[in-house]
Amino acid sequence: MVVLNTEYKIIEGQIQLDKLKHYKPLECPMVVGTSLRVQQLVKELHQHNYIDDMTNLWFCQTPNPPHTPMFYKLTKIGSPSLSA
């Protein structure tokens, strides 16, 4: 178990997000468009009997409207970005 100061964890997360080689800011949220596309794909899979009724119901449990997911990061022990 690792106990970290909340401020340190937020700073470390921001350092990772600022690496534009790995992360690119979106111009606008894509949650609604992605949700609509997933719903369409699930509908097609169900209509063509690739998924059963229970799987269809399970996939269709997305909140309406969909919410933006939270950002989670794993904490690295001895992170070189803030140590020293």
mmCIF file as gemmi writes it, N, C-alpha and C atoms, coordinates in Angstrom:
data_model
loop_
_atom_site.group_PDB
_atom_site.id
_atom_site.type_symbol
_atom_site.label_atom_id
_atom_site.label_alt_id
_atom_site.label_comp_id
_atom_site.label_asym_id
_atom_site.label_entity_id
_atom_site.label_seq_id
_atom_site.pdbx_PDB_ins_code
_atom_site.Cartn_x
_atom_site.Cartn_y
_atom_site.Cartn_z
_atom_site.occupancy
_atom_site.B_iso_or_equiv
_atom_site.pdbx_formal_charge
_atom_site.auth_seq_id
_atom_site.auth_asym_id
_atom_site.pdbx_PDB_model_num
ATOM 1 N N . MET Axp A 1 ? 0.844 -1.168 0 1 0 ? 1 A 1
ATOM 2 C CA . MET Axp A 1 ? 0 0 0 1 0 ? 1 A 1
ATOM 3 C C . MET Axp A 1 ? 0.892 1.234 0 1 0 ? 1 A 1
ATOM 4 N N . VAL Axp A 2 ? 0.466 2.252 -0.728 1 0 ? 2 A 1
ATOM 5 C CA . VAL Axp A 2 ? 1.194 3.509 -0.803 1 0 ? 2 A 1
ATOM 6 C C . VAL Axp A 2 ? 0.259 4.623 -0.368 1 0 ? 2 A 1
ATOM 7 N N . VAL Axp A 3 ? 0.729 5.492 0.514 1 0 ? 3 A 1
ATOM 8 C CA . VAL Axp A 3 ? -0.06 6.646 0.941 1 0 ? 3 A 1
ATOM 9 C C . VAL Axp A 3 ? 0.599 7.879 0.342 1 0 ? 3 A 1
ATOM 10 N N . LEU Axp A 4 ? -0.183 8.654 -0.397 1 0 ? 4 A 1
ATOM 11 C CA . LEU Axp A 4 ? 0.344 9.846 -1.056 1 0 ? 4 A 1
ATOM 12 C C . LEU Axp A 4 ? -0.46 11.068 -0.664 1 0 ? 4 A 1
ATOM 13 N N . ASN Axp A 5 ? 0.203 12.181 -0.685 1 0 ? 5 A 1
ATOM 14 C CA . ASN Axp A 5 ? -0.448 13.463 -0.535 1 0 ? 5 A 1
ATOM 15 C C . ASN Axp A 5 ? -1.295 13.688 -1.792 1 0 ? 5 A 1
ATOM 16 N N . THR Axp A 6 ? -2.534 14.127 -1.629 1 0 ? 6 A 1
ATOM 17 C CA . THR Axp A 6 ? -3.434 14.346 -2.77 1 0 ? 6 A 1
ATOM 18 C C . THR Axp A 6 ? -2.839 15.324 -3.768 1 0 ? 6 A 1
ATOM 19 N N . GLU Axp A 7 ? -2.24 16.387 -3.277 1 0 ? 7 A 1
ATOM 20 C CA . GLU Axp A 7 ? -1.65 17.396 -4.169 1 0 ? 7 A 1
ATOM 21 C C . GLU Axp A 7 ? -0.557 16.776 -5.041 1 0 ? 7 A 1
ATOM 22 N N . TYR Axp A 8 ? 0.277 15.926 -4.442 1 0 ? 8 A 1
ATOM 23 C CA . TYR Axp A 8 ? 1.347 15.261 -5.183 1 0 ? 8 A 1
ATOM 24 C C . TYR Axp A 8 ? 0.755 14.389 -6.288 1 0 ? 8 A 1
ATOM 25 N N . LYS Axp A 9 ? -0.297 13.647 -5.985 1 0 ? 9 A 1
ATOM 26 C CA . LYS Axp A 9 ? -0.915 12.765 -6.973 1 0 ? 9 A 1
ATOM 27 C C . LYS Axp A 9 ? -1.513 13.576 -8.126 1 0 ? 9 A 1
ATOM 28 N N . ILE Axp A 10 ? -2.135 14.71 -7.828 1 0 ? 10 A 1
ATOM 29 C CA . ILE Axp A 10 ? -2.698 15.566 -8.876 1 0 ? 10 A 1
ATOM 30 C C . ILE Axp A 10 ? -1.59 16.139 -9.749 1 0 ? 10 A 1
ATOM 31 N N . ILE Axp A 11 ? -0.512 16.604 -9.132 1 0 ? 11 A 1
ATOM 32 C CA . ILE Axp A 11 ? 0.617 17.158 -9.891 1 0 ? 11 A 1
ATOM 33 C C . ILE Axp A 11 ? 1.207 16.087 -10.799 1 0 ? 11 A 1
ATOM 34 N N . GLU Axp A 12 ? 1.397 14.89 -10.265 1 0 ? 12 A 1
ATOM 35 C CA . GLU Axp A 12 ? 1.952 13.795 -11.057 1 0 ? 12 A 1
ATOM 36 C C . GLU Axp A 12 ? 1.039 13.454 -12.236 1 0 ? 12 A 1
ATOM 37 N N . GLY Axp A 13 ? -0.259 13.45 -12.029 1 0 ? 13 A 1
ATOM 38 C CA . GLY Axp A 13 ? -1.199 13.201 -13.117 1 0 ? 13 A 1
ATOM 39 C C . GLY Axp A 13 ? -1.121 14.271 -14.186 1 0 ? 13 A 1
ATOM 40 N N . GLN Axp A 14 ? -1.001 15.528 -13.772 1 0 ? 14 A 1
ATOM 41 C CA . GLN Axp A 14 ? -0.907 16.629 -14.739 1 0 ? 14 A 1
ATOM 42 C C . GLN Axp A 14 ? 0.386 16.532 -15.535 1 0 ? 14 A 1
ATOM 43 N N . ILE Axp A 15 ? 1.48 16.141 -14.901 1 0 ? 15 A 1
ATOM 44 C CA . ILE Axp A 15 ? 2.751 15.962 -15.605 1 0 ? 15 A 1
ATOM 45 C C . ILE Axp A 15 ? 2.583 14.919 -16.711 1 0 ? 15 A 1
ATOM 46 N N . GLN Axp A 16 ? 1.889 13.831 -16.4 1 0 ? 16 A 1
ATOM 47 C CA . GLN Axp A 16 ? 1.674 12.802 -17.416 1 0 ? 16 A 1
ATOM 48 C C . GLN Axp A 16 ? 0.802 13.318 -18.555 1 0 ? 16 A 1
ATOM 49 N N . LEU Axp A 17 ? -0.27 14.037 -18.23 1 0 ? 17 A 1
ATOM 50 C CA . LEU Axp A 17 ? -1.163 14.55 -19.265 1 0 ? 17 A 1
ATOM 51 C C . LEU Axp A 17 ? -0.505 15.606 -20.142 1 0 ? 17 A 1
ATOM 52 N N . ASP Axp A 18 ? 0.463 16.321 -19.599 1 0 ? 18 A 1
ATOM 53 C CA . ASP Axp A 18 ? 1.148 17.364 -20.361 1 0 ? 18 A 1
ATOM 54 C C . ASP Axp A 18 ? 2.113 16.795 -21.4 1 0 ? 18 A 1
ATOM 55 N N . LYS Axp A 19 ? 2.369 15.503 -21.377 1 0 ? 19 A 1
ATOM 56 C CA . LYS Axp A 19 ? 3.25 14.863 -22.366 1 0 ? 19 A 1
ATOM 57 C C . LYS Axp A 19 ? 2.448 14.648 -23.644 1 0 ? 19 A 1
ATOM 58 N N . LEU Axp A 20 ? 2.518 15.606 -24.56 1 0 ? 20 A 1
ATOM 59 C CA . LEU Axp A 20 ? 1.703 15.57 -25.77 1 0 ? 20 A 1
ATOM 60 C C . LEU Axp A 20 ? 2.084 14.42 -26.701 1 0 ? 20 A 1
ATOM 61 N N . LYS Axp A 21 ? 3.204 13.782 -26.443 1 0 ? 21 A 1
ATOM 62 C CA . LYS Axp A 21 ? 3.583 12.598 -27.21 1 0 ? 21 A 1
ATOM 63 C C . LYS Axp A 21 ? 2.594 11.457 -26.924 1 0 ? 21 A 1
ATOM 64 N N . HIS Axp A 22 ? 2.04 11.429 -25.712 1 0 ? 22 A 1
ATOM 65 C CA . HIS Axp A 22 ? 1.166 10.343 -25.293 1 0 ? 22 A 1
ATOM 66 C C . HIS Axp A 22 ? -0.309 10.738 -25.192 1 0 ? 22 A 1
ATOM 67 N N . TYR Axp A 23 ? -0.595 11.996 -24.934 1 0 ? 23 A 1
ATOM 68 C CA . TYR Axp A 23 ? -1.968 12.457 -24.754 1 0 ? 23 A 1
ATOM 69 C C . TYR Axp A 23 ? -2.218 13.678 -25.621 1 0 ? 23 A 1
ATOM 70 N N . LYS Axp A 24 ? -3.393 13.743 -26.209 1 0 ? 24 A 1
ATOM 71 C CA . LYS Axp A 24 ? -3.774 14.883 -27.045 1 0 ? 24 A 1
ATOM 72 C C . LYS Axp A 24 ? -5.109 15.416 -26.542 1 0 ? 24 A 1
ATOM 73 N N . PRO Axp A 25 ? -5.167 16.708 -26.194 1 0 ? 25 A 1
ATOM 74 C CA . PRO Axp A 25 ? -6.446 17.268 -25.721 1 0 ? 25 A 1
ATOM 75 C C . PRO Axp A 25 ? -7.504 17.23 -26.829 1 0 ? 25 A 1
ATOM 76 N N . LEU Axp A 26 ? -8.729 16.93 -26.447 1 0 ? 26 A 1
ATOM 77 C CA . LEU Axp A 26 ? -9.828 16.928 -27.407 1 0 ? 26 A 1
ATOM 78 C C . LEU Axp A 26 ? -10.371 18.338 -27.57 1 0 ? 26 A 1
ATOM 79 N N . GLU Axp A 27 ? -10.823 18.655 -28.773 1 0 ? 27 A 1
ATOM 80 C CA . GLU Axp A 27 ? -11.429 19.964 -29.007 1 0 ? 27 A 1
ATOM 81 C C . GLU Axp A 27 ? -12.793 20.044 -28.33 1 0 ? 27 A 1
ATOM 82 N N . CYS Axp A 28 ? -13.488 18.921 -28.268 1 0 ? 28 A 1
ATOM 83 C CA . CYS Axp A 28 ? -14.774 18.85 -27.577 1 0 ? 28 A 1
ATOM 84 C C . CYS Axp A 28 ? -14.967 17.41 -27.1 1 0 ? 28 A 1
ATOM 85 N N . PRO Axp A 29 ? -15.786 17.205 -26.086 1 0 ? 29 A 1
ATOM 86 C CA . PRO Axp A 29 ? -16.006 15.846 -25.585 1 0 ? 29 A 1
ATOM 87 C C . PRO Axp A 29 ? -16.576 14.927 -26.672 1 0 ? 29 A 1
ATOM 88 N N . MET Axp A 30 ? -16.171 13.67 -26.662 1 0 ? 30 A 1
ATOM 89 C CA . MET Axp A 30 ? -16.646 12.721 -27.662 1 0 ? 30 A 1
ATOM 90 C C . MET Axp A 30 ? -17.547 11.644 -27.056 1 0 ? 30 A 1
ATOM 91 N N . VAL Axp A 31 ? -17.993 11.871 -25.829 1 0 ? 31 A 1
ATOM 92 C CA . VAL Axp A 31 ? -18.771 10.864 -25.111 1 0 ? 31 A 1
ATOM 93 C C . VAL Axp A 31 ? -20.109 10.589 -25.803 1 0 ? 31 A 1
ATOM 94 N N . VAL Axp A 32 ? -20.829 11.613 -26.19 1 0 ? 32 A 1
ATOM 95 C CA . VAL Axp A 32 ? -22.155 11.422 -26.795 1 0 ? 32 A 1
ATOM 96 C C . VAL Axp A 32 ? -22.032 10.692 -28.128 1 0 ? 32 A 1
ATOM 97 N N . GLY Axp A 33 ? -21.117 11.132 -28.979 1 0 ? 33 A 1
ATOM 98 C CA . GLY Axp A 33 ? -20.929 10.484 -30.281 1 0 ? 33 A 1
ATOM 99 C C . GLY Axp A 33 ? -20.511 9.029 -30.155 1 0 ? 33 A 1
ATOM 100 N N . THR Axp A 34 ? -19.617 8.755 -29.208 1 0 ? 34 A 1
ATOM 101 C CA . THR Axp A 34 ? -19.163 7.39 -28.982 1 0 ? 34 A 1
ATOM 102 C C . THR Axp A 34 ? -20.313 6.533 -28.477 1 0 ? 34 A 1
ATOM 103 N N . SER Axp A 35 ? -21.103 7.062 -27.56 1 0 ? 35 A 1
ATOM 104 C CA . SER Axp A 35 ? -22.243 6.321 -27.019 1 0 ? 35 A 1
ATOM 105 C C . SER Axp A 35 ? -23.251 5.978 -28.121 1 0 ? 35 A 1
ATOM 106 N N . LEU Axp A 36 ? -23.544 6.935 -28.993 1 0 ? 36 A 1
ATOM 107 C CA . LEU Axp A 36 ? -24.488 6.68 -30.084 1 0 ? 36 A 1
ATOM 108 C C . LEU Axp A 36 ? -23.953 5.61 -31.028 1 0 ? 36 A 1
ATOM 109 N N . ARG Axp A 37 ? -22.658 5.655 -31.303 1 0 ? 37 A 1
ATOM 110 C CA . ARG Axp A 37 ? -22.051 4.659 -32.198 1 0 ? 37 A 1
ATOM 111 C C . ARG Axp A 37 ? -22.093 3.265 -31.562 1 0 ? 37 A 1
ATOM 112 N N . VAL Axp A 38 ? -21.808 3.176 -30.281 1 0 ? 38 A 1
ATOM 113 C CA . VAL Axp A 38 ? -21.86 1.886 -29.581 1 0 ? 38 A 1
ATOM 114 C C . VAL Axp A 38 ? -23.285 1.352 -29.585 1 0 ? 38 A 1
ATOM 115 N N . GLN Axp A 39 ? -24.26 2.21 -29.311 1 0 ? 39 A 1
ATOM 116 C CA . GLN Axp A 39 ? -25.662 1.777 -29.322 1 0 ? 39 A 1
ATOM 117 C C . GLN Axp A 39 ? -26.053 1.222 -30.687 1 0 ? 39 A 1
ATOM 118 N N . GLN Axp A 40 ? -25.599 1.877 -31.76 1 0 ? 40 A 1
ATOM 119 C CA . GLN Axp A 40 ? -25.906 1.425 -33.112 1 0 ? 40 A 1
ATOM 120 C C . GLN Axp A 40 ? -25.267 0.066 -33.386 1 0 ? 40 A 1
ATOM 121 N N . LEU Axp A 41 ? -24.008 -0.099 -32.982 1 0 ? 41 A 1
ATOM 122 C CA . LEU Axp A 41 ? -23.322 -1.379 -33.192 1 0 ? 41 A 1
ATOM 123 C C . LEU Axp A 41 ? -23.998 -2.51 -32.407 1 0 ? 41 A 1
ATOM 124 N N . VAL Axp A 42 ? -24.379 -2.231 -31.164 1 0 ? 42 A 1
ATOM 125 C CA . VAL Axp A 42 ? -25.05 -3.239 -30.343 1 0 ? 42 A 1
ATOM 126 C C . VAL Axp A 42 ? -26.389 -3.626 -30.981 1 0 ? 42 A 1
ATOM 127 N N . LYS Axp A 43 ? -27.114 -2.634 -31.461 1 0 ? 43 A 1
ATOM 128 C CA . LYS Axp A 43 ? -28.401 -2.9 -32.121 1 0 ? 43 A 1
ATOM 129 C C . LYS Axp A 43 ? -28.219 -3.813 -33.33 1 0 ? 43 A 1
ATOM 130 N N . GLU Axp A 44 ? -27.197 -3.519 -34.137 1 0 ? 44 A 1
ATOM 131 C CA . GLU Axp A 44 ? -26.93 -4.341 -35.318 1 0 ? 44 A 1
ATOM 132 C C . GLU Axp A 44 ? -26.518 -5.763 -34.923 1 0 ? 44 A 1
ATOM 133 N N . LEU Axp A 45 ? -25.673 -5.887 -33.908 1 0 ? 45 A 1
ATOM 134 C CA . LEU Axp A 45 ? -25.254 -7.209 -33.448 1 0 ? 45 A 1
ATOM 135 C C . LEU Axp A 45 ? -26.45 -8.026 -32.958 1 0 ? 45 A 1
ATOM 136 N N . HIS Axp A 46 ? -27.358 -7.356 -32.254 1 0 ? 46 A 1
ATOM 137 C CA . HIS Axp A 46 ? -28.543 -8.037 -31.736 1 0 ? 46 A 1
ATOM 138 C C . HIS Axp A 46 ? -29.484 -8.433 -32.876 1 0 ? 46 A 1
ATOM 139 N N . GLN Axp A 47 ? -29.685 -7.533 -33.827 1 0 ? 47 A 1
ATOM 140 C CA . GLN Axp A 47 ? -30.581 -7.823 -34.954 1 0 ? 47 A 1
ATOM 141 C C . GLN Axp A 47 ? -30.081 -9.007 -35.787 1 0 ? 47 A 1
ATOM 142 N N . HIS Axp A 48 ? -28.767 -9.158 -35.888 1 0 ? 48 A 1
ATOM 143 C CA . HIS Axp A 48 ? -28.193 -10.255 -36.673 1 0 ? 48 A 1
ATOM 144 C C . HIS Axp A 48 ? -27.886 -11.488 -35.811 1 0 ? 48 A 1
ATOM 145 N N . ASN Axp A 49 ? -28.409 -11.482 -34.569 1 0 ? 49 A 1
ATOM 146 C CA . ASN Axp A 49 ? -28.271 -12.621 -33.65 1 0 ? 49 A 1
ATOM 147 C C . ASN Axp A 49 ? -26.826 -12.975 -33.293 1 0 ? 49 A 1
ATOM 148 N N . TYR Axp A 50 ? -25.957 -11.969 -33.275 1 0 ? 50 A 1
ATOM 149 C CA . TYR Axp A 50 ? -24.582 -12.193 -32.808 1 0 ? 50 A 1
ATOM 150 C C . TYR Axp A 50 ? -24.525 -12.097 -31.278 1 0 ? 50 A 1
ATOM 151 N N . ILE Axp A 51 ? -25.483 -11.375 -30.7 1 0 ? 51 A 1
ATOM 152 C CA . ILE Axp A 51 ? -25.582 -11.3 -29.239 1 0 ? 51 A 1
ATOM 153 C C . ILE Axp A 51 ? -27.02 -11.609 -28.845 1 0 ? 51 A 1
ATOM 154 N N . ASP Axp A 52 ? -27.2 -12.188 -27.663 1 0 ? 52 A 1
ATOM 155 C CA . ASP Axp A 52 ? -28.535 -12.55 -27.196 1 0 ? 52 A 1
ATOM 156 C C . ASP Axp A 52 ? -29.209 -11.361 -26.494 1 0 ? 52 A 1
ATOM 157 N N . ASP Axp A 53 ? -30.455 -11.582 -26.064 1 0 ? 53 A 1
ATOM 158 C CA . ASP Axp A 53 ? -31.235 -10.502 -25.431 1 0 ? 53 A 1
ATOM 159 C C . ASP Axp A 53 ? -30.575 -9.978 -24.16 1 0 ? 53 A 1
ATOM 160 N N . MET Axp A 54 ? -30.054 -10.886 -23.328 1 0 ? 54 A 1
ATOM 161 C CA . MET Axp A 54 ? -29.441 -10.469 -22.068 1 0 ? 54 A 1
ATOM 162 C C . MET Axp A 54 ? -28.189 -9.62 -22.319 1 0 ? 54 A 1
ATOM 163 N N . THR Axp A 55 ? -27.376 -10.013 -23.27 1 0 ? 55 A 1
ATOM 164 C CA . THR Axp A 55 ? -26.167 -9.232 -23.6 1 0 ? 55 A 1
ATOM 165 C C . THR Axp A 55 ? -26.558 -7.878 -24.16 1 0 ? 55 A 1
ATOM 166 N N . ASN Axp A 56 ? -27.587 -7.859 -24.982 1 0 ? 56 A 1
ATOM 167 C CA . ASN Axp A 56 ? -28.081 -6.594 -25.53 1 0 ? 56 A 1
ATOM 168 C C . ASN Axp A 56 ? -28.512 -5.654 -24.401 1 0 ? 56 A 1
ATOM 169 N N . LEU Axp A 57 ? -29.287 -6.176 -23.448 1 0 ? 57 A 1
ATOM 170 C CA . LEU Axp A 57 ? -29.717 -5.351 -22.315 1 0 ? 57 A 1
ATOM 171 C C . LEU Axp A 57 ? -28.529 -4.854 -21.502 1 0 ? 57 A 1
ATOM 172 N N . TRP Axp A 58 ? -27.542 -5.712 -21.294 1 0 ? 58 A 1
ATOM 173 C CA . TRP Axp A 58 ? -26.359 -5.343 -20.519 1 0 ? 58 A 1
ATOM 174 C C . TRP Axp A 58 ? -25.606 -4.199 -21.198 1 0 ? 58 A 1
ATOM 175 N N . PHE Axp A 59 ? -25.45 -4.288 -22.513 1 0 ? 59 A 1
ATOM 176 C CA . PHE Axp A 59 ? -24.74 -3.229 -23.242 1 0 ? 59 A 1
ATOM 177 C C . PHE Axp A 59 ? -25.528 -1.926 -23.292 1 0 ? 59 A 1
ATOM 178 N N . CYS Axp A 60 ? -26.827 -1.99 -23.153 1 0 ? 60 A 1
ATOM 179 C CA . CYS Axp A 60 ? -27.672 -0.797 -23.274 1 0 ? 60 A 1
ATOM 180 C C . CYS Axp A 60 ? -27.912 -0.101 -21.942 1 0 ? 60 A 1
ATOM 181 N N . GLN Axp A 61 ? -27.13 -0.4 -20.921 1 0 ? 61 A 1
ATOM 182 C CA . GLN Axp A 61 ? -27.316 0.216 -19.61 1 0 ? 61 A 1
ATOM 183 C C . GLN Axp A 61 ? -26.553 1.532 -19.456 1 0 ? 61 A 1
ATOM 184 N N . THR Axp A 62 ? -26.109 2.116 -20.521 1 0 ? 62 A 1
ATOM 185 C CA . THR Axp A 62 ? -25.398 3.39 -20.468 1 0 ? 62 A 1
ATOM 186 C C . THR Axp A 62 ? -26.333 4.484 -19.983 1 0 ? 62 A 1
ATOM 187 N N . PRO Axp A 63 ? -25.866 5.328 -19.041 1 0 ? 63 A 1
ATOM 188 C CA . PRO Axp A 63 ? -26.714 6.437 -18.59 1 0 ? 63 A 1
ATOM 189 C C . PRO Axp A 63 ? -27.079 7.356 -19.756 1 0 ? 63 A 1
ATOM 190 N N . ASN Axp A 64 ? -28.232 7.962 -19.664 1 0 ? 64 A 1
ATOM 191 C CA . ASN Axp A 64 ? -28.656 8.887 -20.709 1 0 ? 64 A 1
ATOM 192 C C . ASN Axp A 64 ? -28.947 10.24 -20.075 1 0 ? 64 A 1
ATOM 193 N N . PRO Axp A 65 ? -28.188 11.271 -20.361 1 0 ? 65 A 1
ATOM 194 C CA . PRO Axp A 65 ? -27.052 11.279 -21.281 1 0 ? 65 A 1
ATOM 195 C C . PRO Axp A 65 ? -25.829 10.604 -20.652 1 0 ? 65 A 1
ATOM 196 N N . PRO Axp A 66 ? -24.924 10.105 -21.5 1 0 ? 66 A 1
ATOM 197 C CA . PRO Axp A 66 ? -23.71 9.473 -20.964 1 0 ? 66 A 1
ATOM 198 C C . PRO Axp A 66 ? -22.839 10.501 -20.259 1 0 ? 66 A 1
ATOM 199 N N . HIS Axp A 67 ? -22.075 10.061 -19.283 1 0 ? 67 A 1
ATOM 200 C CA . HIS Axp A 67 ? -21.218 10.991 -18.553 1 0 ? 67 A 1
ATOM 201 C C . HIS Axp A 67 ? -19.758 10.796 -18.969 1 0 ? 67 A 1
ATOM 202 N N . THR Axp A 68 ? -18.987 11.829 -18.792 1 0 ? 68 A 1
ATOM 203 C CA . THR Axp A 68 ? -17.563 11.767 -19.115 1 0 ? 68 A 1
ATOM 204 C C . THR Axp A 68 ? -16.864 10.904 -18.082 1 0 ? 68 A 1
ATOM 205 N N . PRO Axp A 69 ? -16.088 9.911 -18.528 1 0 ? 69 A 1
ATOM 206 C CA . PRO Axp A 69 ? -15.389 9.048 -17.574 1 0 ? 69 A 1
ATOM 207 C C . PRO Axp A 69 ? -14.36 9.818 -16.759 1 0 ? 69 A 1
ATOM 208 N N . MET Axp A 70 ? -14.038 9.287 -15.597 1 0 ? 70 A 1
ATOM 209 C CA . MET Axp A 70 ? -13.016 9.873 -14.731 1 0 ? 70 A 1
ATOM 210 C C . MET Axp A 70 ? -11.64 9.481 -15.253 1 0 ? 70 A 1
ATOM 211 N N . PHE Axp A 71 ? -10.657 10.302 -14.945 1 0 ? 71 A 1
ATOM 212 C CA . PHE Axp A 71 ? -9.267 9.997 -15.282 1 0 ? 71 A 1
ATOM 213 C C . PHE Axp A 71 ? -8.637 9.299 -14.091 1 0 ? 71 A 1
ATOM 214 N N . TYR Axp A 72 ? -8.116 8.11 -14.325 1 0 ? 72 A 1
ATOM 215 C CA . TYR Axp A 72 ? -7.439 7.358 -13.274 1 0 ? 72 A 1
ATOM 216 C C . TYR Axp A 72 ? -5.995 7.147 -13.689 1 0 ? 72 A 1
ATOM 217 N N . LYS Axp A 73 ? -5.114 7.172 -12.737 1 0 ? 73 A 1
ATOM 218 C CA . LYS Axp A 73 ? -3.716 6.878 -13.039 1 0 ? 73 A 1
ATOM 219 C C . LYS Axp A 73 ? -3.15 5.995 -11.949 1 0 ? 73 A 1
ATOM 220 N N . LEU Axp A 74 ? -2.215 5.164 -12.351 1 0 ? 74 A 1
ATOM 221 C CA . LEU Axp A 74 ? -1.517 4.327 -11.385 1 0 ? 74 A 1
ATOM 222 C C . LEU Axp A 74 ? -0.364 5.134 -10.819 1 0 ? 74 A 1
ATOM 223 N N . THR Axp A 75 ? -0.121 4.998 -9.551 1 0 ? 75 A 1
ATOM 224 C CA . THR Axp A 75 ? 0.95 5.721 -8.902 1 0 ? 75 A 1
ATOM 225 C C . THR Axp A 75 ? 2.243 4.919 -9.021 1 0 ? 75 A 1
ATOM 226 N N . LYS Axp A 76 ? 3.274 5.603 -9.479 1 0 ? 76 A 1
ATOM 227 C CA . LYS Axp A 76 ? 4.588 4.967 -9.57 1 0 ? 76 A 1
ATOM 228 C C . LYS Axp A 76 ? 5.377 5.338 -8.313 1 0 ? 76 A 1
ATOM 229 N N . ILE Axp A 77 ? 5.946 4.362 -7.682 1 0 ? 77 A 1
ATOM 230 C CA . ILE Axp A 77 ? 6.77 4.628 -6.503 1 0 ? 77 A 1
ATOM 231 C C . ILE Axp A 77 ? 8.133 5.118 -6.99 1 0 ? 77 A 1
ATOM 232 N N . GLY Axp A 78 ? 8.597 6.204 -6.404 1 0 ? 78 A 1
ATOM 233 C CA . GLY Axp A 78 ? 9.906 6.739 -6.802 1 0 ? 78 A 1
ATOM 234 C C . GLY Axp A 78 ? 9.862 7.391 -8.159 1 0 ? 78 A 1
ATOM 235 N N . SER Axp A 79 ? 8.764 8.031 -8.495 1 0 ? 79 A 1
ATOM 236 C CA . SER Axp A 79 ? 8.615 8.692 -9.786 1 0 ? 79 A 1
ATOM 237 C C . SER Axp A 79 ? 9.708 9.73 -9.983 1 0 ? 79 A 1
ATOM 238 N N . PRO Axp A 80 ? 10.463 9.647 -11.079 1 0 ? 80 A 1
ATOM 239 C CA . PRO Axp A 80 ? 11.563 10.581 -11.293 1 0 ? 80 A 1
ATOM 240 C C . PRO Axp A 80 ? 11.105 12.01 -11.568 1 0 ? 80 A 1
ATOM 241 N N . SER Axp A 81 ? 9.839 12.208 -11.962 1 0 ? 81 A 1
ATOM 242 C CA . SER Axp A 81 ? 9.38 13.548 -12.321 1 0 ? 81 A 1
ATOM 243 C C . SER Axp A 81 ? 9.269 14.484 -11.117 1 0 ? 81 A 1
ATOM 244 N N . LEU Axp A 82 ? 9.015 13.959 -9.916 1 0 ? 82 A 1
ATOM 245 C CA . LEU Axp A 82 ? 8.879 14.825 -8.758 1 0 ? 82 A 1
ATOM 246 C C . LEU Axp A 82 ? 9.885 14.52 -7.654 1 0 ? 82 A 1
ATOM 247 N N . SER Axp A 83 ? 10.677 13.488 -7.834 1 0 ? 83 A 1
ATOM 248 C CA . SER Axp A 83 ? 11.634 13.175 -6.769 1 0 ? 83 A 1
ATOM 249 C C . SER Axp A 83 ? 12.819 14.117 -6.836 1 0 ? 83 A 1
ATOM 250 N N . ALA Axp A 84 ? 13.428 14.355 -5.717 1 0 ? 84 A 1
ATOM 251 C CA . ALA Axp A 84 ? 14.62 15.209 -5.558 1 0 ? 84 A 1
ATOM 252 C C . ALA Axp A 84 ? 14.359 16.298 -4.552 1 0 ? 84 A 1
